[in-house]
């Protein structure tokens, strides 16, 4: 009878799964400590000082973006649509981060045509946040300045449910 040696890798392969059963999203190694933000804290992340580009919601090539806000826009409407269109080029990779749906708060600064200081919060775990950061690593920014927005990823119903409390100003009992 053959012997099977139980190594940590083998135990991980046997005990682990390629997907997180609760979300159906790709799992990426050991869980990192989670940061949970309230609806008020999420809305605060979406506030951009001196914003002159504000779009409640828009869509480009199937990627929906809510609450897009940027400062230093010279041509706000055109630059906003160019920003969303640039993110839409990464839609397949973004949707793969949360196939069942997620609303992901993203903040960044545009500099020299690229994104810098990218910060991602999905409320779905560090693996989803890291996946979105990686998917946007090569994204371009037509704006030079700070921006924030909510990317609606994966299945629409799941993304809508995830975003409802963050975007609705009255979701936490009217406090904002």
C-alpha positions as YAML, in Angstrom:
chain: A
units: angstrom
residues:
- id: 1
  name: UNK
  ca: [0.00, 0.00, 0.00]
- id: 2
  name: UNK
  ca: [1.51, 3.43, -0.96]
- id: 3
  name: UNK
  ca: [2.34, 5.88, 1.76]
- id: 4
  name: UNK
  ca: [1.11, 9.46, 1.62]
- id: 5
  name: UNK
  ca: [3.15, 12.08, 3.37]
- id: 6
  name: UNK
  ca: [1.15, 14.96, 4.78]
- id: 7
  name: UNK
  ca: [3.08, 18.11, 4.03]
- id: 8
  name: UNK
  ca: [1.77, 21.60, 4.75]
- id: 9
  name: UNK
  ca: [1.27, 22.15, 1.02]
- id: 10
  name: UNK
  ca: [-0.64, 18.89, 0.62]
- id: 11
  name: UNK
  ca: [-2.82, 19.72, 3.62]
- id: 12
  name: UNK
  ca: [-3.51, 23.15, 2.16]
- id: 13
  name: UNK
  ca: [-4.47, 21.61, -1.18]
- id: 14
  name: UNK
  ca: [-6.75, 19.07, 0.47]
- id: 15
  name: UNK
  ca: [-8.30, 21.43, 3.02]
- id: 16
  name: UNK
  ca: [-8.38, 24.53, 0.83]
- id: 17
  name: UNK
  ca: [-10.45, 25.42, -2.16]
- id: 18
  name: UNK
  ca: [-9.83, 27.52, -5.24]
- id: 19
  name: UNK
  ca: [-12.84, 29.61, -4.30]
- id: 20
  name: UNK
  ca: [-14.20, 31.14, -1.17]
- id: 21
  name: UNK
  ca: [-17.53, 29.31, -0.71]
- id: 22
  name: UNK
  ca: [-19.21, 32.35, 0.84]
- id: 23
  name: UNK
  ca: [-18.53, 34.64, -2.09]
- id: 24
  name: UNK
  ca: [-17.59, 32.46, -5.04]
- id: 25
  name: UNK
  ca: [-14.60, 34.74, -5.52]
- id: 26
  name: UNK
  ca: [-11.04, 33.62, -5.98]
- id: 27
  name: UNK
  ca: [-9.23, 33.07, -2.69]
- id: 28
  name: UNK
  ca: [-5.65, 34.31, -2.46]
- id: 29
  name: UNK
  ca: [-3.82, 32.68, 0.40]
- id: 30
  name: UNK
  ca: [-4.15, 33.25, 4.11]
- id: 31
  name: UNK
  ca: [-6.63, 35.86, 5.24]
- id: 32
  name: UNK
  ca: [-5.22, 39.22, 6.27]
- id: 33
  name: UNK
  ca: [-6.75, 41.26, 9.08]
- id: 34
  name: UNK
  ca: [-9.88, 42.95, 7.78]
- id: 35
  name: UNK
  ca: [-10.68, 46.61, 8.07]
- id: 36
  name: UNK
  ca: [-14.40, 47.27, 8.14]
- id: 37
  name: UNK
  ca: [-15.61, 50.75, 7.38]
- id: 38
  name: UNK
  ca: [-18.99, 52.22, 8.20]
- id: 39
  name: UNK
  ca: [-21.14, 53.73, 5.46]
- id: 40
  name: UNK
  ca: [-20.15, 57.16, 6.75]
- id: 41
  name: UNK
  ca: [-16.43, 56.31, 6.49]
- id: 42
  name: UNK
  ca: [-16.89, 54.99, 2.95]
- id: 43
  name: UNK
  ca: [-18.72, 58.16, 1.92]
- id: 44
  name: UNK
  ca: [-15.90, 60.21, 3.47]
- id: 45
  name: UNK
  ca: [-13.41, 58.36, 1.23]
- id: 46
  name: UNK
  ca: [-15.50, 59.38, -1.77]
- id: 47
  name: UNK
  ca: [-15.21, 63.10, -0.94]
- id: 48
  name: UNK
  ca: [-12.52, 64.83, -2.99]
- id: 49
  name: UNK
  ca: [-11.50, 68.29, -1.82]
- id: 50
  name: UNK
  ca: [-12.12, 71.00, -4.43]
- id: 51
  name: UNK
  ca: [-13.75, 68.52, -6.82]
- id: 52
  name: UNK
  ca: [-14.88, 70.06, -10.07]
- id: 53
  name: UNK
  ca: [-15.80, 66.75, -11.73]
- id: 54
  name: UNK
  ca: [-18.70, 64.92, -10.09]
- id: 55
  name: UNK
  ca: [-20.67, 62.18, -11.82]
- id: 56
  name: UNK
  ca: [-23.41, 60.33, -9.96]
- id: 57
  name: UNK
  ca: [-23.17, 57.30, -12.19]
- id: 58
  name: UNK
  ca: [-21.96, 56.39, -15.65]
- id: 59
  name: UNK
  ca: [-21.08, 53.35, -17.71]
- id: 60
  name: UNK
  ca: [-18.51, 52.63, -20.40]
- id: 61
  name: UNK
  ca: [-18.20, 49.32, -22.24]
- id: 62
  name: UNK
  ca: [-20.19, 47.56, -19.51]
- id: 63
  name: UNK
  ca: [-18.24, 48.91, -16.52]
- id: 64
  name: UNK
  ca: [-20.46, 50.92, -14.20]
- id: 65
  name: UNK
  ca: [-18.94, 53.61, -12.01]
- id: 66
  name: UNK
  ca: [-20.86, 55.44, -9.27]
- id: 67
  name: UNK
  ca: [-19.99, 58.62, -7.38]
- id: 68
  name: UNK
  ca: [-16.98, 59.58, -9.49]
- id: 69
  name: UNK
  ca: [-15.37, 62.73, -8.14]
- id: 70
  name: UNK
  ca: [-12.09, 64.41, -9.17]
- id: 71
  name: UNK
  ca: [-10.28, 67.70, -8.66]
- id: 72
  name: UNK
  ca: [-8.28, 69.67, -11.24]
- id: 73
  name: UNK
  ca: [-10.34, 68.62, -14.27]
- id: 74
  name: UNK
  ca: [-9.91, 71.01, -17.17]
- id: 75
  name: UNK
  ca: [-12.76, 69.50, -19.21]
- id: 76
  name: UNK
  ca: [-14.76, 67.62, -16.55]
- id: 77
  name: UNK
  ca: [-17.27, 65.73, -18.71]
- id: 78
  name: UNK
  ca: [-14.73, 64.57, -21.29]
- id: 79
  name: UNK
  ca: [-12.08, 63.69, -18.71]
- id: 80
  name: UNK
  ca: [-14.62, 61.84, -16.56]
- id: 81
  name: UNK
  ca: [-15.75, 59.71, -19.49]
- id: 82
  name: UNK
  ca: [-12.12, 59.12, -20.50]
- id: 83
  name: UNK
  ca: [-11.35, 57.98, -16.94]
- id: 84
  name: UNK
  ca: [-14.27, 55.52, -16.91]
- id: 85
  name: UNK
  ca: [-13.40, 54.35, -20.42]
- id: 86
  name: UNK
  ca: [-9.82, 53.72, -19.33]
- id: 87
  name: UNK
  ca: [-10.99, 51.62, -16.38]
- id: 88
  name: UNK
  ca: [-13.38, 49.75, -18.70]
- id: 89
  name: UNK
  ca: [-10.37, 48.46, -20.63]
- id: 90
  name: UNK
  ca: [-9.69, 46.37, -17.50]
- id: 91
  name: UNK
  ca: [-13.29, 45.18, -17.02]
- id: 92
  name: UNK
  ca: [-12.62, 41.46, -17.48]
- id: 93
  name: UNK
  ca: [-9.83, 41.48, -14.90]
- id: 94
  name: UNK
  ca: [-11.90, 43.63, -12.53]
- id: 95
  name: UNK
  ca: [-14.98, 41.40, -12.80]
- id: 96
  name: UNK
  ca: [-12.81, 38.34, -12.14]
- id: 97
  name: UNK
  ca: [-11.98, 39.84, -8.72]
- id: 98
  name: UNK
  ca: [-15.61, 39.49, -7.57]
- id: 99
  name: UNK
  ca: [-17.72, 37.53, -10.06]
- id: 100
  name: UNK
  ca: [-20.79, 37.47, -7.81]
- id: 101
  name: UNK
  ca: [-20.72, 41.26, -7.54]
- id: 102
  name: UNK
  ca: [-19.03, 43.91, -5.45]
- id: 103
  name: UNK
  ca: [-18.97, 47.66, -5.10]
- id: 104
  name: UNK
  ca: [-15.36, 48.72, -4.74]
- id: 105
  name: UNK
  ca: [-14.34, 52.17, -3.47]
- id: 106
  name: UNK
  ca: [-11.22, 53.31, -5.28]
- id: 107
  name: UNK
  ca: [-9.21, 56.48, -4.61]
- id: 108
  name: UNK
  ca: [-6.17, 57.58, -6.57]
- id: 109
  name: UNK
  ca: [-4.16, 60.50, -7.84]
- id: 110
  name: UNK
  ca: [-3.54, 61.00, -11.51]
- id: 111
  name: UNK
  ca: [0.03, 61.91, -12.34]
- id: 112
  name: UNK
  ca: [1.81, 61.87, -15.70]
- id: 113
  name: UNK
  ca: [-1.01, 59.88, -17.27]
- id: 114
  name: UNK
  ca: [-0.88, 57.07, -14.68]
- id: 115
  name: UNK
  ca: [-2.57, 56.25, -11.39]
- id: 116
  name: UNK
  ca: [-0.61, 56.80, -8.20]
- id: 117
  name: UNK
  ca: [-1.50, 56.42, -4.55]
- id: 118
  name: UNK
  ca: [-4.16, 53.85, -5.49]
- id: 119
  name: UNK
  ca: [-6.28, 52.78, -2.50]
- id: 120
  name: UNK
  ca: [-8.96, 50.10, -2.78]
- id: 121
  name: UNK
  ca: [-11.71, 49.10, -0.34]
- id: 122
  name: UNK
  ca: [-14.29, 46.46, -1.22]
- id: 123
  name: UNK
  ca: [-15.48, 45.33, 2.19]
- id: 124
  name: UNK
  ca: [-15.07, 41.83, 0.72]
- id: 125
  name: UNK
  ca: [-11.58, 41.08, 1.94]
- id: 126
  name: UNK
  ca: [-7.94, 41.76, 1.26]
- id: 127
  name: UNK
  ca: [-7.82, 39.30, -1.64]
- id: 128
  name: UNK
  ca: [-10.52, 41.22, -3.57]
- id: 129
  name: UNK
  ca: [-8.83, 44.54, -2.79]
- id: 130
  name: UNK
  ca: [-5.44, 43.22, -3.97]
- id: 131
  name: UNK
  ca: [-7.01, 41.80, -7.12]
- id: 132
  name: UNK
  ca: [-8.58, 45.15, -8.01]
- id: 133
  name: UNK
  ca: [-5.29, 46.96, -7.33]
- id: 134
  name: UNK
  ca: [-3.50, 44.55, -9.65]
- id: 135
  name: UNK
  ca: [-6.18, 44.89, -12.34]
- id: 136
  name: UNK
  ca: [-5.81, 48.69, -12.27]
- id: 137
  name: UNK
  ca: [-2.01, 48.72, -12.06]
- id: 138
  name: UNK
  ca: [-1.63, 49.67, -15.71]
- id: 139
  name: UNK
  ca: [-4.70, 51.91, -15.94]
- id: 140
  name: UNK
  ca: [-4.20, 55.41, -17.29]
- id: 141
  name: UNK
  ca: [-5.47, 58.70, -15.88]
- id: 142
  name: UNK
  ca: [-6.33, 61.66, -18.10]
- id: 143
  name: UNK
  ca: [-6.45, 63.82, -14.96]
- id: 144
  name: UNK
  ca: [-3.65, 65.20, -12.84]
- id: 145
  name: UNK
  ca: [-5.09, 65.25, -9.35]
- id: 146
  name: UNK
  ca: [-7.06, 63.29, -6.75]
- id: 147
  name: UNK
  ca: [-10.11, 61.19, -7.67]
- id: 148
  name: UNK
  ca: [-12.49, 58.72, -6.04]
- id: 149
  name: UNK
  ca: [-15.28, 56.49, -7.25]
- id: 150
  name: UNK
  ca: [-17.15, 53.23, -6.78]
- id: 151
  name: UNK
  ca: [-16.50, 50.53, -9.35]
- id: 152
  name: UNK
  ca: [-19.43, 48.14, -9.77]
- id: 153
  name: UNK
  ca: [-17.90, 44.73, -10.47]
- id: 154
  name: UNK
  ca: [-19.23, 41.29, -11.37]
- id: 155
  name: UNK
  ca: [-22.94, 40.45, -11.32]
- id: 156
  name: UNK
  ca: [-25.03, 43.62, -11.31]
- id: 157
  name: UNK
  ca: [-27.40, 42.51, -8.53]
- id: 158
  name: UNK
  ca: [-24.52, 41.73, -6.17]
- id: 159
  name: UNK
  ca: [-22.75, 44.99, -6.96]
- id: 160
  name: UNK
  ca: [-25.96, 47.00, -6.48]
- id: 161
  name: UNK
  ca: [-26.65, 45.36, -3.12]
- id: 162
  name: UNK
  ca: [-23.09, 46.01, -1.95]
- id: 163
  name: UNK
  ca: [-23.21, 49.67, -2.97]
- id: 164
  name: UNK
  ca: [-26.67, 50.50, -1.63]
- id: 165
  name: UNK
  ca: [-25.61, 51.44, 1.89]
- id: 166
  name: UNK
  ca: [-22.51, 53.30, 0.75]
- id: 167
  name: UNK
  ca: [-24.06, 55.50, -1.89]
- id: 168
  name: UNK
  ca: [-27.48, 56.13, -0.30]
- id: 169
  name: UNK
  ca: [-27.03, 59.20, 1.88]
- id: 170
  name: UNK
  ca: [-29.81, 58.03, 4.22]
- id: 171
  name: UNK
  ca: [-28.63, 54.42, 4.54]
- id: 172
  name: UNK
  ca: [-27.32, 54.85, 8.07]
- id: 173
  name: UNK
  ca: [-30.37, 56.54, 9.50]
- id: 174
  name: UNK
  ca: [-29.72, 59.95, 7.99]
- id: 175
  name: UNK
  ca: [-26.28, 60.53, 9.50]
- id: 176
  name: UNK
  ca: [-23.71, 61.66, 7.00]
...
